[in-house]
Amino acid sequence: MSNSTITPWVVGNWKMNPMHANAFQLIEEFKQLLQQDNIAAEQCHIGVAPTSIVLTGVQAQLKDAARAVYTVAQDLSRVAGTGAYTGEVSAELLKDSQIEYVLIGHSERRELFGDNVEILKAKLQNALSAGLTVIYCVGESLEQREQGAAEQVVLQQICDIAAVVKAEQWQNIVVAYEPIWAIGTGKTASPADAQAMHAKIREGLKQITAFGATTAILYGGSVKAENAVELAACPDINGALVGGASLNAQSFYQIAKAFAQSK
C-alpha cells in the first residue's frame, strides 16, 4: 500500500496541555501559518485534540481557518446517551456539539486510567454507533518489544475490538500505532522498524475487514519536524499522531506539510 492511495492524517494530541489562553494562541498561530502557505485538504487531513475544557472553543476558532482542521476529543465515556454520570462526556454529547472525531485506546488511558479491553470495546461501540470517526491507538511496551512479542501484542489489540465493529464501521476507524516506549521519551522507532510494524498491521487489517487496504495507519511516538519527512516516506505510514510537537504551531505545521508532500 502506498501513501499515494491513502490521504494522510496528522493529528495533534495536546494531552493535558496547555493553559486556556495558550490553547487559543496556539490555534491562532497555526491558522496564520495555513493562511501564509496553505496545505491542501486533499493532500492531508489535519486535526487537533485539545483538552475537553476548550474543545468547543477551539472548534469555533477553527471555523475560519484557511482549510478544514478537525477538532478531536481525547476520550469519551463508556456510557452512552445522557444521565446521572458525573464527569462523563458521551459519544452522543460530542456528536451533538459537532465533534466528529475521537481518540480511543491511547496507552496513557490504558496504563494510567484502567481502560481495559471491555471498557475500550464499550467506548468504541458508543463512538461508532453515534457516527463518530475513531482514531484507535495500539502499541507495545519496551519489555514486550525486547521479548519479541511486539507484533503479537499490537495485532491482538486490533483483534480485541473486531467482535464489536460492524463490517461497514471499519471505514470510520483510523489506526494509530504508538510504541509505548517512544511516547514522550524522545526515542523514536526507526523508520524501518515503524514501517515493518505498519506493514504487519496492514496485513492484519486485511484479514479482518474489506477496508483493510484503505485504512489509514498513523505513527505516534516522539514525532517531530526533524523526523517527519523520513517517516512520511514509508509506504505504510499514512500520517502521524503527534504529541509534544503539536504544542508548537510551527513544528506541527512542518509535520503536516511533510506528510502532505509525501503524496
Backbone hydrogen bonds, N-H to C=O, Kabsch-Sander energy under -0.5 kcal/mol:
donor,donor_aa,acceptor,acceptor_aa,energy
5,T,2,S,-1.8
6,I,3,N,-0.9
9,W,238,N,-1.9
10,V,45,H,-2.4
11,V,240,A,-2.6
12,G,47,G,-2.6
13,N,11,V,-0.7
13,N,242,V,-3.4
14,W,12,G,-0.9
14,W,49,A,-1.9
15,K,49,A,-0.5
17,N,15,K,-1.1
23,A,19,M,-1.9
24,F,20,H,-1.4
25,Q,21,A,-1.9
26,L,22,N,-2.4
27,I,23,A,-1.8
28,E,24,F,-2.2
29,E,25,Q,-2.4
30,F,26,L,-2.1
31,K,27,I,-2.7
32,Q,28,E,-2.0
33,L,29,E,-1.8
34,L,30,F,-2.1
35,Q,31,K,-2.2
36,Q,32,Q,-2.1
37,D,33,L,-2.2
40,A,38,N,-0.6
43,Q,40,A,-1.5
44,C,40,A,-1.1
45,H,8,P,-3.3
47,G,10,V,-2.2
48,V,70,Y,-2.5
49,A,12,G,-3.7
54,V,51,T,-1.4
55,L,52,S,-0.7
58,V,54,V,-3.0
59,Q,55,L,-2.0
60,A,56,T,-2.2
61,Q,57,G,-2.0
62,L,58,V,-1.8
63,K,60,A,-1.0
64,D,61,Q,-0.6
65,A,62,L,-2.0
70,Y,46,I,-2.8
72,V,48,V,-3.0
72,V,70,Y,-0.5
73,A,101,Y,-2.7
77,S,89,V,-2.6
85,Y,83,G,-1.8
88,E,85,Y,-2.1
94,L,90,S,-1.9
95,K,91,A,-2.7
96,D,92,E,-2.4
97,S,93,L,-1.1
97,S,94,L,-0.7
98,Q,95,K,-1.9
99,I,94,L,-2.7
100,E,98,Q,-0.7
101,Y,71,T,-0.7
102,V,133,T,-1.9
103,L,73,A,-2.8
104,I,135,I,-2.2
109,R,106,H,-0.9
110,R,106,H,-2.1
111,E,107,S,-3.3
112,L,108,E,-2.1
113,F,108,E,-0.7
113,F,109,R,-0.9
114,G,110,R,-0.5
115,D,109,R,-2.0
116,N,114,G,-1.6
120,L,116,N,-2.7
121,K,117,V,-2.5
122,A,118,E,-1.9
123,K,119,I,-2.5
124,L,120,L,-2.6
125,Q,121,K,-2.7
126,N,122,A,-2.3
127,A,123,K,-2.5
128,L,124,L,-2.7
129,S,125,Q,-2.6
130,A,126,N,-1.7
131,G,128,L,-1.1
132,L,127,A,-2.7
133,T,100,E,-3.0
134,V,172,N,-2.6
135,I,102,V,-2.8
136,Y,134,V,-0.8
136,Y,174,V,-3.1
137,C,104,I,-2.6
137,C,135,I,-0.5
138,V,176,A,-2.7
145,R,141,S,-2.1
146,E,142,L,-2.7
147,Q,143,E,-1.6
148,G,145,R,-1.6
149,A,144,Q,-2.6
153,V,149,A,-2.7
154,V,150,A,-2.4
155,L,151,E,-2.6
156,Q,152,Q,-2.0
157,Q,153,V,-1.8
158,I,154,V,-1.3
159,C,155,L,-2.5
160,D,156,Q,-2.4
161,I,158,I,-1.0
162,A,158,I,-0.6
162,A,159,C,-0.8
163,A,159,C,-0.6
164,V,161,I,-1.6
165,V,161,I,-0.7
165,V,162,A,-0.8
166,K,164,V,-0.6
169,Q,166,K,-1.3
170,W,166,K,-0.7
170,W,167,A,-0.8
171,Q,168,E,-0.8
172,N,169,Q,-2.2
173,I,170,W,-1.6
174,V,134,V,-3.2
175,V,216,A,-2.3
176,A,136,Y,-2.9
177,Y,175,V,-0.5
177,Y,218,L,-3.3
178,E,138,V,-3.4
178,E,176,A,-0.7
180,I,140,E,-1.8
181,W,140,E,-0.8
182,A,179,P,-2.4
183,I,180,I,-1.3
184,G,182,A,-0.7
194,A,190,S,-3.1
195,Q,191,P,-2.6
196,A,192,A,-2.2
197,M,193,D,-2.1
198,H,194,A,-2.6
199,A,195,Q,-2.6
200,K,196,A,-1.7
201,I,197,M,-2.6
202,R,198,H,-2.5
203,E,199,A,-2.2
204,G,200,K,-2.6
205,L,201,I,-2.8
206,K,202,R,-2.2
207,Q,203,E,-1.2
208,I,204,G,-0.9
208,I,205,L,-0.7
209,T,205,L,-3.1
212,G,209,T,-1.6
214,T,211,F,-1.2
215,T,211,F,-1.0
218,L,175,V,-3.3
218,L,216,A,-0.5
219,Y,239,G,-2.3
220,G,177,Y,-2.5
221,G,241,L,-0.5
227,N,224,K,-0.8
228,A,224,K,-1.2
229,V,225,A,-0.6
231,L,227,N,-2.1
232,A,228,A,-3.0
233,A,229,V,-1.2
234,C,231,L,-1.5
237,I,234,C,-1.3
238,N,217,I,-2.8
238,N,236,D,-0.8
240,A,9,W,-2.1
241,L,219,Y,-1.9
242,V,11,V,-3.0
242,V,240,A,-0.7
246,S,243,G,-2.1
247,L,244,G,-1.8
248,N,245,A,-1.2
249,A,247,L,-0.5
252,F,248,N,-2.7
253,Y,249,A,-2.4
254,Q,250,Q,-2.3
255,I,251,S,-2.1
256,A,252,F,-2.4
257,K,253,Y,-2.5
258,A,254,Q,-2.1
259,F,255,I,-1.9
260,A,256,A,-2.4
261,Q,257,K,-2.3
262,S,259,F,-0.8
263,K,260,A,-0.9
